[in-house]
Amino acid sequence: MTGPTFPASETRKVAGFTLIELTLALAILGLIAVLTLPRVLPSRSSTALRIAAYEIAALLRDDRASAARTGRIVTPVIDGGGHRVLSGVSGRIVDVPPFAAFGLRGSGLRFLPDGSANDALVVITGATAGYGVRVNGFSGAIDIVPVKP
């Protein structure tokens, strides 16, 4: 006994997608990803600036602690031309991204043995974001603040 036969006009359809349909679907997904990901993900420059600000704050906190521990004045170096900050004690260096505008607002930066410091703001700005590492002169507190680019 043989199975049922179908007339030539009633061919049996196989379920599934054709190669053209799959290619078109992948192309549309790729186009959506290209258009939306830059808006969803933070820009590389903003992230690099934020990382540099946190590293500079950590270096300055170490220098402040060294001033209190040793009883000596500690003066970190803010090298705007070299895009880096150098510790006044340990020789540690924090490099600032070369695309950023970088500098010190204030008369200088030094930490005194009593925990105080000079009022200062280390500014790092890029095209879309900016951060400042603020040093409170009275308390020596160091924090990160947003700055207009």
C-alpha positions in Angstrom: 0.0 0.0 0.0 1.3 3.4 -0.9 0.7 6.8 0.7 -1.7 9.4 -0.6 -0.8 11.1 -3.8 -1.2 14.8 -4.4 -2.0 16.4 -7.6 0.9 18.6 -9.1 -1.0 21.8 -8.4 -1.3 21.0 -4.6 2.4 20.8 -3.7 3.1 20.4 0.0 4.6 23.5 1.7 7.5 23.0 4.2 7.4 25.2 7.3 10.4 27.5 7.9 12.1 30.6 6.7 13.9 31.2 3.5 17.5 32.4 3.4 16.4 35.8 2.1 14.0 36.3 5.0 16.6 35.5 7.5 19.2 37.8 5.9 16.7 40.6 5.8 15.8 40.1 9.5 19.5 40.2 10.5 20.1 43.3 8.4 17.2 45.1 10.1 18.5 44.1 13.6 21.9 45.3 12.7 20.6 48.7 11.5 18.6 49.1 14.8 21.7 48.3 16.8 23.9 50.7 14.9 21.4 53.5 15.4 20.5 52.9 19.1 23.7 51.7 20.8 25.6 55.1 20.7 22.6 56.7 22.5 22.3 53.9 25.1 26.0 53.3 26.0 28.1 56.0 27.6 30.6 57.6 25.3 34.2 56.4 25.7 35.4 59.9 26.4 33.0 60.4 29.3 34.0 57.1 30.9 37.7 57.9 30.5 37.2 61.3 32.1 35.3 59.9 35.0 38.0 57.2 35.6 40.7 59.9 35.5 38.8 62.0 38.0 38.5 59.1 40.5 42.2 58.2 40.1 43.2 61.8 40.7 41.0 62.0 43.8 42.6 58.8 45.2 46.1 60.2 44.6 45.2 63.4 46.3 43.7 61.6 49.3 46.9 59.5 49.6 48.9 62.8 49.6 46.7 64.3 52.2 47.1 61.3 54.4 50.8 61.3 54.0 51.0 65.0 55.1 49.1 64.2 58.3 51.1 61.0 58.9 54.6 62.5 58.3 53.9 66.0 59.7 55.2 67.6 56.5 53.7 69.7 53.8 52.9 67.7 50.7 52.6 69.4 47.3 51.2 67.3 44.4 52.1 68.5 40.9 49.4 69.3 38.4 51.1 69.1 35.0 48.5 70.6 32.6 50.9 70.5 29.6 51.8 66.9 30.2 48.2 65.9 31.0 49.2 64.2 34.3 49.1 64.5 38.1 52.2 63.5 40.1 52.0 62.6 43.8 54.1 64.8 46.1 55.2 61.8 48.1 55.0 58.4 46.4 55.9 59.3 42.8 52.7 57.9 41.6 51.4 59.3 38.3 47.9 59.6 37.0 47.6 60.3 33.2 44.7 62.3 31.9 43.3 61.4 28.5 45.0 63.5 25.8 41.7 64.6 24.3 40.6 66.3 27.5 41.1 69.9 28.6 42.9 69.7 31.9 44.1 72.2 34.5 44.0 73.6 38.0 41.7 76.3 39.2 43.2 78.0 42.3 46.5 79.3 43.5 48.1 75.9 43.8 47.6 72.7 45.7 49.3 71.6 48.9 48.3 69.6 51.9 49.3 70.7 55.4 50.0 68.4 58.4 46.9 69.6 60.2 44.7 68.2 57.5 43.9 71.4 55.8 44.8 72.4 52.2 44.6 75.1 49.6 41.2 75.6 48.0 41.6 74.0 44.5 39.7 72.4 41.7 41.3 70.1 39.2 39.2 70.3 36.1 39.0 67.6 33.4 36.6 68.3 30.5 35.8 66.7 27.2 33.4 67.4 24.4 30.3 66.1 26.2 31.2 65.8 29.9 33.4 67.4 32.5 34.5 66.5 36.1 36.2 68.4 38.8 38.2 67.1 41.7 37.5 69.7 44.4 39.7 70.1 47.5 38.2 72.0 50.4 40.7 74.3 51.9 39.4 74.2 55.5 38.9 70.4 55.9 41.1 69.0 53.2 38.1 67.0 51.9 38.3 65.8 48.4 35.3 65.1 46.2 34.3 64.8 42.6 31.8 67.3 41.1 30.3 67.7 37.7 31.7 70.6 35.6 30.3 72.0 32.4 32.4 71.1 29.4 
